[in-house]
Every structure is written in C-alpha cells, then in structure tokens.
C-alpha cells in the first residue's frame, strides 16, 4: 500500500490559518468581524484559508487585513510584515512558474521560425538551381551552340 506524504505547510500557507487561530482564541466569529469591518464573509474566509488571490489586489487586500486585525485586536505591524513576506513568496513562486511558461513559449516560437527558415532556405536553393540552369542554357545556346554551327 502506497503512502501519501503530507507536505508541511509553508509560511505563506500558514498566515491565514494563524489569523483564524487568533480569532478563535479571542472567541470572535467571522460574522462579528464582517459586521465590524464591512468586509464580506467570502473575503474573510478566503483570507483565513490562505486564498489571497481571491481577495481584491493592492491596497484593498492590505486594508482588509488591517481591518481584520483591528476587529480581533491584533497588533498591525508584525502581521502586515508577515503578509508582505507571504505576498513576496507568492510572487516569487508565480514568477518561477511564469519562467517555465515563457521558456515553453520561446521553444514553440523558435520551432515555428525554424520551419519557416527551412522553407525559405529551400526556396532559395530552388531559385539558385533555376538561375544556374538558365545561365547554363544561355551559355550553351548563345556561346557554344553558335560556335558549333559555324
């Protein structure tokens, strides 16, 4: 029987979980946080489940986190630093994933241009053969043929 290894959560996967634990420890419900912050429960759940990509971006995401922290009584600065570290990790991971996508796209582009270059090369070879054949015929017809006729 094969076993599945449980992968430990990274820091960026623990951020929301730590927030949820702190909220529950303080016995504050999500509905209470929602009422205090005017942030939808859907966004608060996404935050606690580390689905930061489902939150609005930029200053709105940071504003949601700050409102959440105030609502449950946590100090902002260390948590905002954690959030920013996590976002940098996410961006670095996404950038490395994008590197592979970009690499694959470059390979595809180069292969199609190689095919196009090969077709152009054979077209050039054909033109050169036709030109040499025409030159040979002209040489034979006007120079050699006229000497043989005399």
Phi and psi restraints in degrees (value plus and minus 20) as a CYANA .aco file:
   2 UNK   PHI    -102.2   -62.2
   2 UNK   PSI     121.3   161.3
   3 UNK   PHI    -124.8   -84.8
   3 UNK   PSI     122.3   162.3
   4 UNK   PHI    -112.8   -72.8
   4 UNK   PSI     104.1   144.1
   5 UNK   PHI     -97.4   -57.4
   5 UNK   PSI     113.6   153.6
   6 UNK   PHI    -106.2   -66.2
   6 UNK   PSI      99.7   139.7
   7 UNK   PHI     -99.2   -59.2
   7 UNK   PSI     108.5   148.5
   8 UNK   PHI     -85.8   -45.8
   8 UNK   PSI     127.2   167.2
   9 UNK   PHI     -92.8   -52.8
   9 UNK   PSI     121.8   161.8
  10 UNK   PHI    -102.1   -62.1
  10 UNK   PSI     152.3   192.3
  11 UNK   PHI     -76.9   -36.9
  11 UNK   PSI     -59.6   -19.6
  12 UNK   PHI     -91.1   -51.1
  12 UNK   PSI     -40.5    -0.5
  13 UNK   PHI    -108.3   -68.3
  13 UNK   PSI     -30.4     9.6
  14 UNK   PHI    -118.5   -78.5
  14 UNK   PSI     -35.1     4.9
  15 UNK   PHI     -75.2   -35.2
  15 UNK   PSI     -76.6   -36.6
  16 UNK   PHI     -84.4   -44.4
  16 UNK   PSI     -57.4   -17.4
  17 UNK   PHI     -83.3   -43.3
  17 UNK   PSI     -60.7   -20.7
  18 UNK   PHI     -84.7   -44.7
  18 UNK   PSI     -59.0   -19.0
  19 UNK   PHI     -81.6   -41.6
  19 UNK   PSI     -66.0   -26.0
  20 UNK   PHI     -80.7   -40.7
  20 UNK   PSI     -63.2   -23.2
  21 UNK   PHI     -81.5   -41.5
  21 UNK   PSI     -64.2   -24.2
  22 UNK   PHI     -83.3   -43.3
  22 UNK   PSI     -60.8   -20.8
  23 UNK   PHI     -83.5   -43.5
  23 UNK   PSI     -65.7   -25.7
  24 UNK   PHI     -87.0   -47.0
  24 UNK   PSI     -55.9   -15.9
  25 UNK   PHI     -83.2   -43.2
  25 UNK   PSI     -53.5   -13.5
  26 UNK   PHI    -106.7   -66.7
  26 UNK   PSI     -19.8    20.2
  27 UNK   PHI      38.0    78.0
  27 UNK   PSI      26.6    66.6
  28 UNK   PHI    -130.9   -90.9
  28 UNK   PSI     110.2   150.2
  29 UNK   PHI    -105.3   -65.3
  29 UNK   PSI     140.7   180.7
  30 UNK   PHI     -83.4   -43.4
  30 UNK   PSI     -55.1   -15.1
  31 UNK   PHI     -83.4   -43.4
  31 UNK   PSI     -57.9   -17.9
  32 UNK   PHI     -85.5   -45.5
  32 UNK   PSI     -64.4   -24.4
  33 UNK   PHI     -82.1   -42.1
  33 UNK   PSI     -61.7   -21.7
  34 UNK   PHI     -79.9   -39.9
  34 UNK   PSI     -65.3   -25.3
  35 UNK   PHI     -86.3   -46.3
  35 UNK   PSI     -57.3   -17.3
  36 UNK   PHI     -95.5   -55.5
  36 UNK   PSI     -55.2   -15.2
  37 UNK   PHI    -119.6   -79.6
  37 UNK   PSI     -37.5     2.5
  38 UNK   PHI      44.4    84.4
  38 UNK   PSI       2.6    42.6
  39 UNK   PHI    -118.5   -78.5
  39 UNK   PSI     117.2   157.2
  40 UNK   PHI     -83.5   -43.5
  40 UNK   PSI     130.7   170.7
  41 UNK   PHI     -80.4   -40.4
  41 UNK   PSI     -55.9   -15.9
  42 UNK   PHI     -77.7   -37.7
  42 UNK   PSI     -63.7   -23.7
  43 UNK   PHI     -91.4   -51.4
  43 UNK   PSI     -56.8   -16.8
  44 UNK   PHI     -86.2   -46.2
  44 UNK   PSI     -59.9   -19.9
  45 UNK   PHI     -84.9   -44.9
  45 UNK   PSI     -61.4   -21.4
  46 UNK   PHI     -80.7   -40.7
  46 UNK   PSI     -60.4   -20.4
  47 UNK   PHI     -82.5   -42.5
  47 UNK   PSI     -67.5   -27.5
  48 UNK   PHI     -90.2   -50.2
  48 UNK   PSI     -43.3    -3.3
  49 UNK   PHI    -118.4   -78.4
  49 UNK   PSI      -5.9    34.1
  50 UNK   PHI      38.7    78.7
  50 UNK   PSI      14.1    54.1
  51 UNK   PHI    -123.3   -83.3
  51 UNK   PSI      43.6    83.6
  52 UNK   PHI     -84.1   -44.1
  52 UNK   PSI     -43.3    -3.3
  53 UNK   PHI     -89.0   -49.0
  53 UNK   PSI     -36.2     3.8
  54 UNK   PHI    -107.3   -67.3
  54 UNK   PSI     -27.5    12.5
  55 UNK   PHI    -107.6   -67.6
  55 UNK   PSI     134.6   174.6
  56 UNK   PHI     -78.7   -38.7
  56 UNK   PSI     130.4   170.4
  57 UNK   PHI    -104.6   -64.6
  57 UNK   PSI     156.0   196.0
  58 UNK   PHI      40.3    80.3
  58 UNK   PSI    -153.5  -113.5
  59 UNK   PHI     -86.7   -46.7
  59 UNK   PSI     -45.1    -5.1
  60 UNK   PHI     -86.5   -46.5
  60 UNK   PSI     -61.4   -21.4
  61 UNK   PHI     -82.5   -42.5
  61 UNK   PSI     -66.9   -26.9
  62 UNK   PHI     -84.1   -44.1
  62 UNK   PSI     -58.0   -18.0
  63 UNK   PHI     -83.9   -43.9
  63 UNK   PSI     -59.5   -19.5
  64 UNK   PHI     -82.4   -42.4
  64 UNK   PSI     -65.4   -25.4
  65 UNK   PHI     -83.9   -43.9
  65 UNK   PSI     -63.8   -23.8
  66 UNK   PHI     -81.3   -41.3
  66 UNK   PSI     -64.8   -24.8
  67 UNK   PHI     -80.9   -40.9
  67 UNK   PSI     -62.4   -22.4
  68 UNK   PHI     -79.7   -39.7
  68 UNK   PSI     -67.0   -27.0
  69 UNK   PHI     -81.7   -41.7
  69 UNK   PSI     -62.8   -22.8
  70 UNK   PHI     -84.3   -44.3
  70 UNK   PSI     -62.1   -22.1
  71 UNK   PHI     -83.4   -43.4
  71 UNK   PSI     -54.3   -14.3
  72 UNK   PHI    -120.6   -80.6
  72 UNK   PSI     -19.7    20.3
  73 UNK   PHI      63.3   103.3
  73 UNK   PSI      15.3    55.3
  74 UNK   PHI    -123.9   -83.9
  74 UNK   PSI     132.1   172.1
  75 UNK   PHI     -93.1   -53.1
  75 UNK   PSI     113.4   153.4
  76 UNK   PHI     -89.3   -49.3
  76 UNK   PSI     -71.8   -31.8
  77 UNK   PHI     -75.5   -35.5
  77 UNK   PSI     -67.7   -27.7
  78 UNK   PHI     -85.9   -45.9
  78 UNK   PSI     -54.2   -14.2
  79 UNK   PHI     -92.4   -52.4
  79 UNK   PSI     -57.6   -17.6
  80 UNK   PHI     -86.9   -46.9
  80 UNK   PSI     -58.0   -18.0
  81 UNK   PHI     -81.5   -41.5
  81 UNK   PSI     -63.0   -23.0
  82 UNK   PHI     -80.5   -40.5
  82 UNK   PSI     -64.5   -24.5
  83 UNK   PHI     -78.8   -38.8
  83 UNK   PSI     -66.9   -26.9
  84 UNK   PHI     -84.5   -44.5
  84 UNK   PSI     -58.4   -18.4
  85 UNK   PHI     -81.1   -41.1
  85 UNK   PSI     -65.3   -25.3
  86 UNK   PHI     -82.8   -42.8
  86 UNK   PSI     -61.2   -21.2
  87 UNK   PHI     -85.3   -45.3
  87 UNK   PSI     -56.9   -16.9
  88 UNK   PHI     -84.6   -44.6
  88 UNK   PSI     -60.9   -20.9
  89 UNK   PHI     -81.9   -41.9
  89 UNK   PSI     -63.8   -23.8
  90 UNK   PHI     -82.3   -42.3
  90 UNK   PSI     -64.4   -24.4
  91 UNK   PHI     -84.0   -44.0
  91 UNK   PSI     -59.3   -19.3
  92 UNK   PHI     -85.1   -45.1
  92 UNK   PSI     -61.3   -21.3
  93 UNK   PHI     -84.0   -44.0
  93 UNK   PSI     -64.7   -24.7
  94 UNK   PHI     -84.0   -44.0
  94 UNK   PSI     -58.2   -18.2
  95 UNK   PHI     -84.7   -44.7
  95 UNK   PSI     -60.8   -20.8
  96 UNK   PHI     -87.3   -47.3
  96 UNK   PSI     -55.1   -15.1
  97 UNK   PHI     -85.9   -45.9
  97 UNK   PSI     -60.7   -20.7
  98 UNK   PHI     -85.8   -45.8
  98 UNK   PSI     -50.6   -10.6
  99 UNK   PHI     -79.9   -39.9
  99 UNK   PSI     -63.0   -23.0
 100 UNK   PHI     -86.3   -46.3
 100 UNK   PSI     -60.0   -20.0
 101 UNK   PHI     -83.8   -43.8
 101 UNK   PSI     -64.6   -24.6
 102 UNK   PHI     -83.3   -43.3
 102 UNK   PSI     -60.5   -20.5
 103 UNK   PHI     -80.5   -40.5
 103 UNK   PSI     -67.4   -27.4
 104 UNK   PHI     -82.6   -42.6
 104 UNK   PSI     -60.2   -20.2
 105 UNK   PHI     -84.4   -44.4
 105 UNK   PSI     -60.4   -20.4
 106 UNK   PHI     -84.4   -44.4
 106 UNK   PSI     -60.6   -20.6
 107 UNK   PHI     -81.6   -41.6
 107 UNK   PSI     -65.4   -25.4
 108 UNK   PHI     -81.2   -41.2
 108 UNK   PSI     -65.6   -25.6
 109 UNK   PHI     -82.5   -42.5
 109 UNK   PSI     -63.4   -23.4
 110 UNK   PHI     -85.8   -45.8
 110 UNK   PSI     -58.3   -18.3
 111 UNK   PHI     -85.5   -45.5
 111 UNK   PSI     -60.9   -20.9
 112 UNK   PHI     -89.6   -49.6
 112 UNK   PSI     -55.1   -15.1
 113 UNK   PHI     -92.7   -52.7
 113 UNK   PSI     -50.6   -10.6
 114 UNK   PHI     -84.3   -44.3
 114 UNK   PSI     -61.5   -21.5
 115 UNK   PHI     -82.9   -42.9
 115 UNK   PSI     -64.6   -24.6
 116 UNK   PHI     -83.3   -43.3
 116 UNK   PSI     -62.5   -22.5
 117 UNK   PHI     -84.9   -44.9
 117 UNK   PSI     -58.5   -18.5
 118 UNK   PHI     -84.4   -44.4
 118 UNK   PSI     -62.4   -22.4
 119 UNK   PHI     -82.7   -42.7
 119 UNK   PSI     -62.2   -22.2
 120 UNK   PHI     -84.7   -44.7
 120 UNK   PSI     -57.8   -17.8
 121 UNK   PHI     -83.1   -43.1
 121 UNK   PSI     -66.7   -26.7
 122 UNK   PHI     -87.0   -47.0
 122 UNK   PSI     -54.4   -14.4
 123 UNK   PHI     -82.5   -42.5
 123 UNK   PSI     -62.9   -22.9
 124 UNK   PHI     -84.0   -44.0
 124 UNK   PSI     -61.2   -21.2
 125 UNK   PHI     -82.6   -42.6
 125 UNK   PSI     -63.3   -23.3
 126 UNK   PHI     -81.6   -41.6
 126 UNK   PSI     -63.7   -23.7
 127 UNK   PHI     -81.8   -41.8
 127 UNK   PSI     -60.9   -20.9
 128 UNK   PHI     -85.2   -45.2
 128 UNK   PSI     -62.4   -22.4
 129 UNK   PHI     -83.0   -43.0
 129 UNK   PSI     -63.9   -23.9
 130 UNK   PHI     -83.1   -43.1
 130 UNK   PSI     -61.6   -21.6
 131 UNK   PHI     -83.0   -43.0
 131 UNK   PSI     -63.2   -23.2
 132 UNK   PHI     -86.5   -46.5
 132 UNK   PSI     -58.8   -18.8
 133 UNK   PHI     -83.4   -43.4
 133 UNK   PSI     -64.3   -24.3
 134 UNK   PHI     -82.9   -42.9
 134 UNK   PSI     -62.4   -22.4
 135 UNK   PHI     -82.7   -42.7
 135 UNK   PSI     -61.9   -21.9
 136 UNK   PHI     -82.1   -42.1
 136 UNK   PSI     -62.3   -22.3
 137 UNK   PHI     -84.8   -44.8
 137 UNK   PSI     -64.1   -24.1
 138 UNK   PHI     -80.3   -40.3
 138 UNK   PSI     -66.2   -26.2
 139 UNK   PHI     -78.8   -38.8
 139 UNK   PSI     -68.3   -28.3
 140 UNK   PHI     -84.4   -44.4
 140 UNK   PSI     -66.0   -26.0
 141 UNK   PHI     -89.0   -49.0
 141 UNK   PSI     -66.5   -26.5
 142 UNK   PHI    -111.2   -71.2
 142 UNK   PSI     -53.3   -13.3
 143 UNK   PHI    -116.9   -76.9
 143 UNK   PSI     -80.9   -40.9
 144 UNK   PHI     -93.1   -53.1
 144 UNK   PSI     -61.4   -21.4
 145 UNK   PHI     -86.9   -46.9
 145 UNK   PSI     -58.4   -18.4
 146 UNK   PHI     -90.3   -50.3
 146 UNK   PSI     -51.5   -11.5
 147 UNK   PHI     -92.6   -52.6
 147 UNK   PSI     -56.3   -16.3
 148 UNK   PHI     -90.9   -50.9
 148 UNK   PSI     -50.8   -10.8
 149 UNK   PHI     -92.8   -52.8
 149 UNK   PSI     -45.0    -5.0
